[in-house]
Amino acid sequence: HDAGPMDATIFVRRTAGPSPGCLGARRAPREVVLQPPSLSIVATVPMSRADRNRKFAPTGRPVRGLPPSSRWEHRLTSLPTAPTPSTEPTPTGYTLLGLLSFGRELSGYELKQWADNLRFFWSAPAMSQVYREVERLAAAGLVTQRRVVRDGTRSTKVYRLTSAGDQAVRAWLATPPDPPVLRHPVVLRVFFGHLLDQAQLRTAIEAHRAWCDEMLAQLGAVRAGLGDDERWRNVALVAGWGLAYYEGERAAACGVDRAIGDRAGAAREGPRVAGTTGEVASTPRGGGADTNIRS
């Protein structure tokens, strides 16, 4: 029996008695139990006379009068079946439902293109993940699918949101959101900046500032393409939010970079020099008159 991807354990149990006459030789059956996680198969197979004597007569002397085996036995025993895969959409599945909620019929490729715009604030799924998830949504009845001919001869499968899918994504979005999880590799390097030299630290900050500039350029182009169309009003709000976020990131990176540069300059200059070389101005801790320390 082919148990498929499940691991199977085989138990062998030998029983005494002659085998059916059609086998010619007198053999006792040997019972084989194949027991994968969700299926148990029990069948009897013959046991040779030598095996039977070794089992029931350790001294090697023949054993007579063993109960005969009346027939071959094949028994199928049902065990609890594997749990049915959940039809609950994944977060990526809910995201695809949301993209289809704008009323358009989209192919898997178009869904991937639309999902790429989520990269400014959400993880954009890979193409293979989009196709896998949208097929699961179709199997669950949350989207419909049909084939259409585009570009003259090319057949493409397109998807549309169903009423069940609309209700599912609305219910998911209505649940209280979790706080965003921030994993900032540049901030982590600043936190452990005492383990880096200042050149390495400032290189990481400069790379982050350049990335912010690139994201601002890309998101600015998206916002410009949205225009003032009422259908994309909320999308435009998110684009504005993203622009403010990346501008704030860039400003914070510039501030940290300046602070590191100022500290490096102060360390190189040493104590502030007043007057001639070797003359350092200082103020007593008690607030008295200025005192000059001369070399």
C-alpha positions in Angstrom: 0.0 0.0 0.0 1.3 3.4 -0.9 1.0 5.6 2.2 2.0 8.7 0.3 4.0 11.3 2.1 3.1 9.9 5.5 5.7 7.8 7.4 4.7 4.2 7.9 5.6 1.8 10.7 5.5 -2.0 9.9 4.9 -4.5 12.8 5.4 -8.2 12.0 3.5 -10.7 14.2 3.8 -14.4 13.4 1.1 -16.9 14.1 1.1 -20.7 13.9 -1.0 -22.9 11.6 -0.7 -24.3 8.1 -1.2 -22.0 5.1 -4.0 -22.5 2.6 -3.8 -25.7 0.6 -3.3 -23.8 -2.7 0.2 -22.9 -1.5 1.3 -26.5 -1.5 3.7 -26.3 1.5 2.4 -26.4 5.1 3.2 -22.9 6.4 1.8 -20.9 9.3 0.7 -17.4 8.4 2.8 -14.4 9.4 0.8 -11.3 10.1 2.0 -7.9 8.8 0.6 -4.7 10.2 1.2 -1.5 8.2 0.3 1.4 10.4 0.8 4.9 9.0 -0.6 7.8 11.1 -4.1 7.7 9.6 -4.5 4.1 8.4 -3.9 0.6 9.7 -3.8 -2.4 7.3 -3.5 -5.9 8.7 -2.8 -8.9 6.4 -1.6 -12.4 6.9 1.3 -13.9 5.0 2.7 -17.4 5.3 5.4 -18.4 7.8 7.8 -21.2 6.7 7.9 -24.5 8.6 11.5 -23.7 9.7 10.4 -20.4 11.1 7.5 -22.0 12.9 9.7 -24.6 14.5 12.2 -22.1 15.6 9.4 -20.0 17.2 7.4 -22.8 18.9 10.2 -25.4 19.4 13.4 -23.7 20.6 15.0 -27.2 20.8 14.6 -27.7 17.0 12.2 -30.6 17.4 9.1 -30.5 15.1 5.9 -29.2 16.6 2.7 -31.0 15.7 -1.0 -30.2 16.4 -0.9 -26.5 15.9 -4.2 -24.9 15.1 -4.8 -24.7 11.3 -5.2 -21.4 9.6 -8.6 -21.4 7.9 -8.0 -18.5 5.4 -6.0 -15.6 4.4 -7.1 -12.5 6.3 -7.1 -8.9 5.0 -8.4 -6.5 7.5 -8.7 -2.7 7.1 -9.0 -0.8 10.3 -10.0 2.9 10.3 -8.1 5.3 12.5 -8.7 9.0 12.9 -8.1 10.7 9.6 -5.8 13.7 9.2 -7.3 17.1 10.0 -8.9 18.9 7.1 -6.7 21.8 6.0 -8.0 25.2 7.2 -9.8 27.4 4.7 -9.0 30.5 6.7 -7.0 32.9 4.5 -3.5 33.8 5.5 -2.6 37.5 5.9 -1.4 37.4 2.3 -4.7 35.9 1.3 -6.6 38.7 3.0 -4.4 41.2 1.3 -5.3 39.8 -2.1 -9.0 39.9 -1.2 -8.5 43.6 -0.3 -6.8 44.3 -3.7 -9.8 42.7 -5.4 -12.2 44.8 -3.4 -11.6 47.7 -5.7 -14.0 46.1 -8.2 -11.6 45.0 -10.9 -11.2 41.5 -12.3 -7.4 40.8 -12.0 -5.1 38.1 -13.2 -2.4 36.7 -10.9 0.2 38.8 -12.6 -1.9 41.9 -12.1 -2.4 41.1 -8.5 1.4 40.8 -8.1 1.8 44.2 -9.7 -0.7 45.8 -7.4 0.7 44.0 -4.4 4.2 45.5 -5.1 2.8 48.9 -4.1 2.3 47.6 -0.6 6.1 47.4 -0.1 6.2 50.9 1.3 4.4 49.8 4.4 3.7 46.0 4.1 5.6 43.0 2.9 4.9 42.4 -0.8 4.3 38.7 -1.6 6.3 36.8 -4.2 4.7 35.8 -7.5 4.6 32.1 -6.5 2.9 33.1 -3.3 0.3 35.1 -5.1 -0.7 32.3 -7.4 -0.8 29.8 -4.5 -2.9 32.0 -2.3 -5.4 33.1 -4.9 -6.0 29.4 -5.8 -6.7 28.7 -2.1 -9.1 31.6 -2.1 -10.9 30.2 -5.2 -11.2 26.8 -3.6 -12.8 28.4 -0.5 -15.3 30.3 -2.6 -13.9 33.7 -1.7 -13.1 34.6 -5.3 -14.3 33.4 -8.6 -12.1 32.5 -11.5 -12.5 32.2 -15.2 -10.4 32.2 -18.3 -10.4 35.1 -20.7 -8.5 35.7 -24.0 -6.2 38.8 -23.9 -3.9 40.3 -26.5 -5.7 38.4 -29.2 -4.7 34.8 -28.5 -3.3 34.6 -24.9 -5.6 32.8 -22.4 -5.4 34.2 -18.9 -7.1 33.2 -15.7 -8.7 36.2 -13.9 -10.2 36.5 -10.4 -13.1 38.5 -8.9 -14.1 39.0 -5.3 -17.3 37.2 -4.2 -19.7 38.4 -1.6 -18.3 35.8 0.9 -14.8 37.1 0.2 -16.0 40.7 0.7 -17.5 39.8 4.1 -14.3 37.8 5.1 -11.9 40.7 4.3 -14.2 43.2 6.0 -14.4 41.1 9.2 -10.6 40.7 9.2 -9.9 44.4 8.8 -12.4 45.2 11.6 -10.4 43.2 14.2 -8.1 45.4 16.4 -4.7 45.6 14.7 -1.5 44.5 16.4 1.2 47.1 17.0 3.7 47.3 14.1 6.9 45.4 14.6 10.0 47.5 14.0 13.2 45.8 13.0 15.7 48.6 12.1 19.2 47.3 11.2 20.7 50.8 11.1 19.4 51.8 14.5 20.7 48.5 15.9 24.2 49.4 14.6 24.0 52.8 16.2 22.9 51.2 19.5 26.0 49.0 19.4 28.1 51.8 17.9 30.9 51.3 20.5 31.8 48.1 18.7 32.4 49.9 15.4 34.7 52.7 14.4 33.1 56.0 13.4 33.8 55.5 9.7 31.9 52.2 9.6 29.0 53.7 11.6 28.7 56.7 9.4 28.8 54.5 6.3 25.8 52.6 7.5 23.9 55.8 8.3 24.8 57.3 4.9 23.5 54.1 3.1 20.2 54.4 5.1 19.9 58.1 4.1 20.4 57.1 0.4 17.7 54.4 0.8 15.3 57.0 2.2 15.9 59.2 -0.8 15.2 56.3 -3.2 11.9 55.4 -1.4 10.9 59.1 -1.3 11.4 59.2 -5.1 9.4 56.0 -5.8 6.6 56.8 -3.4 6.4 60.4 -4.7 5.9 59.0 -8.2 3.1 56.7 -7.0 1.4 59.6 -5.2 1.6 61.8 -8.3 0.0 59.0 -10.4 -3.0 58.7 -8.0 -4.0 62.3 -8.7 -7.2 63.5 -7.1 -9.4 60.5 -8.2 -11.9 59.9 -5.4 -11.6 56.1 -5.9 -8.0 56.2 -4.6 -8.5 58.8 -1.8 -7.5 56.4 1.0 -4.6 55.1 -1.1 -3.4 58.7 -1.5 -3.6 59.2 2.3 -1.4 56.2 2.8 1.1 57.6 0.2 1.2 60.9 2.1 1.7 59.0 5.3 4.6 57.1 3.8 6.2 60.3 2.4 6.1 61.8 5.9 7.6 58.6 7.4 10.6 58.4 5.0 11.2 62.2 5.4 11.3 61.7 9.2 13.6 58.7 8.8 16.0 60.7 6.7 16.0 63.7 9.1 16.7 61.3 12.0 19.6 59.7 10.2 21.0 63.1 9.3 20.8 64.2 13.0 22.6 61.1 14.3 25.2 61.5 11.6 25.9 65.1 12.7 26.1 64.1 16.3 28.7 61.4 15.5 30.6 63.9 13.4 30.6 66.5 16.2 31.8 64.0 18.7 34.6 62.9 16.4 35.7 66.5 15.8 35.7 67.3 19.5 37.8 64.2 20.2 40.4 65.2 17.6 40.6 68.8 18.8 41.1 68.0 22.5 40.6 70.7 25.2 39.6 74.2 24.0 42.7 76.4 23.8 42.5 80.1 24.9 45.2 82.6 24.3 48.7 81.2 23.6 49.6 77.6 23.1 49.2 75.6 26.2 46.8 78.1 27.8 43.5 76.4 28.7 40.6 78.3 30.1 38.6 76.7 32.9 36.0 77.7 35.4 36.2 76.5 39.0 33.4 74.2 40.1 32.5 76.6 42.9 31.7 79.4 40.4 34.7 81.6 41.2 36.8 83.7 38.8 38.3 82.2 35.7 41.6 80.6 36.2 44.3 80.1 33.5 46.5 77.0 33.7 49.7 77.7 31.9 52.3 75.2 30.9 
